[in-house]
Amino acid sequence: MPARASFYLEEEMLKDEIERRNAKRVLIQLPEGLKAEGPRLAMIAEKAGALAIVSADPCYGACDLAIQEAEDLGADLLIHFGHSSLTTQQRVPTIYLEAKASVGIRESVNQAVPYLKDWKSLGLATTVQHVDMLSEARDLLIKTGKSVAIGYTGKLKYAGQVIGCNYSNGKAIANDVEAFLFIGGGRFHAIGLALATAKPVIVADPYEKRAYAVDGEVQRIVKQRWASIHEAEKAEKFGVLIGLKSRQEKLDRALQIKEKLEMEEKKTTLFALREVTPEALMQFPTVEVFVNTACPRISLDDASKFLKPVLTLDETSVVLGEMSWEKLCKEGWFGNAT
């Protein structure tokens, strides 16, 4: 099914923004699921009067803006699809086209009801694509006798919204609910929600029109994280990774971690890179453990690909004795050590 059959790509807004801004050269950035629409969207942009260039690099979220690339290409407008605005920057004018979903959620939510039978109080969460449908989902669940909460902290644009590294809306209501229903495609955000809140999460997938649990994957990740922490506690040579993408660069935090590790007599080197990949880290075979100050999902989701432990900031706090493993598991990943 073409992406445009499942999402509103806001072609008219794309044209209107180019014409209103009198943009002459635009860089179009798309997440992986929308990349196939790049040539068609480029044609629409060119009909509006701008030379269009489609970024073929991976795009992992709203924090992964192609600002440097837009500058290098001389673009006077960056058009970022599939995410809501997260970061403010003055270097290149940027518009976000959120690509809201056009598929209904009723069938998948109804499919989820049997999975939710053991819990009375539920939290709802979703990505930007489905935030407009949370009220409908809440009404459906209330009719089955559930109490339903939708969290909002103001850190993200919409109530109930989650992104790959920010589950503050879920964490805000975690103590008030027994489990969460996540509405959206795939397991990525649902697993993140479970890790962040330490609560069971059921997925209602409107694209596949089915529901399922992610507890098995979550437990596998938790066990793997404990093994990585245990290995790191015995290591002597550390590398601290500094991400170079927008909203991922935490130089001050990296310097603090380096200082703390060296106070524990650990030999520590700082590394800066845009893409944290197994191939990049393999170039430094003497380093026993890496501390990742960029996107924490790199450590959690890609752990099996790395030959050495790649710890999150929270996990490094456990290694340093600043946080217990029990506290990390109870309070959840994402947001304790920031």
C-alpha positions in Angstrom: 0.0 0.0 0.0 1.5 3.4 -0.9 2.4 5.6 2.1 0.0 8.3 0.9 -2.9 5.8 1.3 -2.2 5.6 5.0 -1.1 9.2 5.8 -2.1 12.7 5.0 1.1 14.2 3.5 -0.3 17.7 3.3 0.7 18.4 -0.3 -1.2 21.6 -0.4 0.6 23.0 2.7 3.9 21.9 1.1 3.1 24.0 -2.0 1.7 26.9 0.0 4.8 27.2 2.3 7.2 27.2 -0.7 5.2 29.9 -2.5 4.6 32.0 0.7 8.3 31.9 1.6 9.4 32.3 -2.0 11.8 29.4 -1.4 14.1 28.6 -4.3 15.8 25.5 -3.0 14.4 23.0 -0.5 15.6 19.9 1.2 12.9 17.3 1.9 13.6 15.0 4.8 11.5 11.8 5.3 11.5 9.0 7.9 12.1 5.5 6.5 8.4 4.6 6.1 7.8 7.6 3.9 11.0 7.6 1.8 9.2 6.1 -1.2 7.1 9.3 -1.5 10.3 11.4 -1.9 10.2 11.7 -5.7 6.5 12.5 -5.8 6.9 15.2 -3.1 9.9 16.6 -4.9 7.8 17.0 -8.1 5.1 18.9 -6.1 7.8 21.2 -4.6 9.3 21.9 -8.1 5.9 22.8 -9.5 5.6 25.3 -6.6 8.8 27.0 -7.9 11.6 25.5 -5.9 14.5 23.2 -6.7 13.9 20.1 -4.6 16.5 17.8 -3.1 15.4 14.7 -1.2 17.6 13.5 1.7 18.4 9.8 1.3 20.1 9.5 4.7 18.3 7.8 7.6 16.0 10.0 9.6 15.3 8.7 13.1 13.0 11.4 14.6 12.3 15.1 15.1 15.7 15.5 16.8 17.4 14.3 13.6 17.1 17.4 11.5 19.3 17.7 8.4 20.4 21.2 9.3 24.0 20.9 8.3 23.1 19.1 5.1 20.6 21.9 4.2 23.3 24.5 4.8 25.8 22.6 2.7 23.3 22.4 -0.2 22.4 26.0 0.0 18.7 25.2 0.8 16.7 28.1 2.1 14.0 25.8 3.5 14.1 22.4 5.2 10.8 20.4 5.0 10.7 17.6 7.6 7.9 15.0 7.3 6.5 12.6 9.8 7.2 14.3 13.2 6.0 17.2 15.3 8.2 20.2 16.0 10.7 19.4 18.8 13.7 21.6 18.4 14.1 25.3 17.8 17.0 26.5 15.6 17.7 29.6 13.6 20.1 28.3 11.1 17.7 27.1 8.4 14.0 27.8 8.2 12.2 24.5 8.9 8.6 23.4 8.6 7.2 20.2 10.0 4.5 18.3 8.1 3.3 15.7 10.6 1.8 13.1 8.2 -1.2 12.3 10.4 -2.7 8.8 9.8 -5.7 8.3 7.6 -6.5 4.8 8.9 -9.1 4.2 11.6 -8.4 2.8 15.0 -11.7 1.3 16.1 -11.0 -2.3 14.9 -7.5 -2.5 16.4 -8.7 -1.0 19.8 -11.6 -3.6 19.9 -9.0 -6.3 19.1 -7.0 -5.0 22.2 -9.9 -5.2 24.7 -9.4 -9.0 25.5 -5.7 -8.3 26.2 -6.7 -5.6 28.7 -9.2 -7.7 30.7 -7.0 -7.9 33.9 -6.7 -4.2 34.3 -9.2 -1.6 35.3 -7.2 1.6 34.9 -5.4 2.3 31.6 -3.1 4.9 30.1 -3.3 5.8 26.5 -0.3 6.8 24.3 0.5 7.1 20.6 2.7 8.9 18.1 1.9 12.1 16.4 0.2 10.2 13.6 -2.7 9.2 15.8 -3.0 11.9 18.5 -6.2 13.1 17.0 -7.8 9.7 17.6 -7.0 9.3 21.3 -10.4 10.7 22.3 -12.1 8.1 20.2 -10.0 5.4 21.7 -10.7 6.6 25.2 -14.5 6.6 24.6 -14.3 3.0 23.2 -12.4 1.8 26.4 -14.7 3.7 28.8 -17.7 1.8 27.2 -16.0 -1.5 28.3 -15.8 -0.3 31.9 -12.2 1.0 32.0 -11.0 4.2 33.5 -8.6 5.9 31.0 -5.9 8.6 31.5 -4.0 10.5 28.9 -0.8 12.2 30.2 0.5 15.6 29.3 3.6 17.4 30.7 4.1 20.1 28.0 7.4 18.6 26.9 5.9 17.3 23.7 3.4 19.0 21.4 0.3 16.9 22.1 -1.2 15.1 25.1 -0.6 11.4 25.0 2.2 11.7 22.4 5.4 9.8 22.8 8.6 9.8 20.7 11.5 7.4 20.6 13.4 8.9 23.5 10.7 10.9 25.4 7.9 9.2 27.3 7.2 12.0 29.8 3.5 11.9 29.0 3.4 8.2 29.9 5.6 8.6 33.0 3.4 11.4 34.2 0.5 9.0 34.7 2.3 5.7 35.3 1.5 5.7 39.0 -2.2 6.2 38.3 -2.7 3.3 35.8 -2.1 -0.4 35.8 -1.2 -0.7 32.1 -1.0 1.2 28.8 -2.6 0.8 25.5 -0.3 2.1 22.7 -2.0 3.0 19.4 0.3 2.8 16.4 2.3 0.6 14.0 5.2 -1.5 15.1 6.8 -2.3 18.5 9.4 0.4 18.7 7.5 3.0 20.7 5.5 0.5 22.6 8.7 -1.1 23.9 10.1 2.3 24.8 6.8 3.1 26.7 7.1 -0.2 28.7 10.8 0.5 29.5 10.0 4.1 30.6 7.0 3.4 32.8 7.7 -0.2 34.0 4.1 -1.0 33.2 2.6 -3.6 30.8 1.9 -2.3 27.3 -0.5 -3.6 24.7 -0.3 -2.5 21.1 -3.3 -1.7 19.0 -1.9 -1.6 15.5 -4.4 0.2 13.1 -2.4 -0.7 10.0 -2.4 -4.4 10.6 -5.8 -4.2 12.4 -4.6 -6.4 15.3 -3.4 -6.2 18.9 -0.6 -7.8 20.8 1.6 -7.6 23.9 5.3 -6.6 24.0 6.2 -8.0 27.4 8.4 -10.7 26.0 10.6 -8.3 24.1 10.8 -6.0 27.1 12.0 -8.7 29.4 14.6 -9.8 26.9 15.9 -6.2 26.7 16.0 -5.8 30.5 18.0 -9.0 30.9 20.4 -7.9 28.3 20.8 -4.5 29.9 21.7 -6.1 33.2 24.3 -8.2 31.5 25.8 -5.1 29.9 25.9 -3.3 33.3 27.5 -6.3 35.0 30.2 -6.5 32.3 30.8 -2.7 32.5 31.4 -2.9 36.3 34.5 -5.0 35.6 35.9 -2.9 32.8 38.8 -0.5 33.0 38.8 1.3 29.6 35.7 3.4 28.7 34.7 5.5 25.7 32.1 8.3 26.0 30.2 9.0 22.8 29.1 12.5 21.9 26.3 12.6 19.3 26.6 15.4 16.7 23.0 15.5 15.7 20.7 18.3 16.7 19.1 17.7 20.2 21.5 14.7 20.7 24.7 16.6 21.5 25.3 16.5 25.2 29.0 17.6 25.5 28.6 18.9 29.1 27.1 15.6 30.2 29.8 13.7 28.4 32.5 15.7 30.2 30.8 15.0 33.5 30.7 11.3 32.8 34.4 11.3 31.8 35.3 13.1 35.1 33.3 10.6 37.2 34.8 7.6 35.4 38.3 8.9 35.9 37.6 9.5 39.6 37.0 5.7 39.7 40.4 5.2 38.0 38.8 4.2 34.6 40.7 5.2 31.5 38.3 7.3 29.5 38.3 8.7 25.9 35.7 11.0 24.3 34.5 10.2 20.8 32.3 12.4 18.6 30.2 11.0 15.8 26.9 11.5 13.9 26.0 7.8 13.5 26.6 5.4 16.4 27.1 2.1 14.5 28.9 -1.1 15.3 31.3 -0.5 12.5 32.3 2.9 13.9 33.0 1.5 17.4 34.9 -1.5 16.1 37.7 0.9 15.1 38.6 1.2 18.8 39.3 -2.4 20.0 41.0 -1.4 23.2 37.8 0.3 24.6 35.9 -2.2 26.7 32.7 -0.2 27.3 31.1 2.8 25.6 28.8 5.3 27.3 26.2 6.7 24.9 25.2 10.3 25.5 23.2 10.5 22.2 19.9 8.8 21.6 19.3 6.1 24.3 17.4 3.9 21.9 20.7 3.1 20.2 21.9 1.3 23.3 18.5 -0.4 24.0 17.4 -1.5 20.6 20.7 -2.3 18.8 22.5 -3.9 21.7 22.8 -7.3 20.0 24.6 -5.6 17.1 27.4 -4.2 19.2 30.4 -6.3 20.3 30.9 -4.2 23.5 28.4 -2.8 26.0 27.0 0.5 25.0 25.4 2.0 28.1 22.7 4.7 28.5 23.2 7.5 30.9 20.9 5.8 33.4 22.8 2.6 33.2 26.1 4.4 33.7 24.7 5.9 36.9 24.2 2.3 38.1 27.8 1.4 37.2 29.0 4.5 39.1 26.9 3.6 42.2 24.7 6.7 41.8 21.5 4.6 41.1 20.5 1.1 42.0 19.5 -1.5 39.4 16.2 -1.9 41.4 15.5 1.8 41.1 16.2 1.8 37.4 13.8 -1.1 36.8 11.1 0.4 39.1 11.2 4.0 37.7 12.0 3.1 34.2 14.5 4.1 31.5 14.6 7.5 29.9 14.8 10.6 32.0 16.5 9.6 35.3 20.1 10.6 34.4 19.8 13.7 32.2 
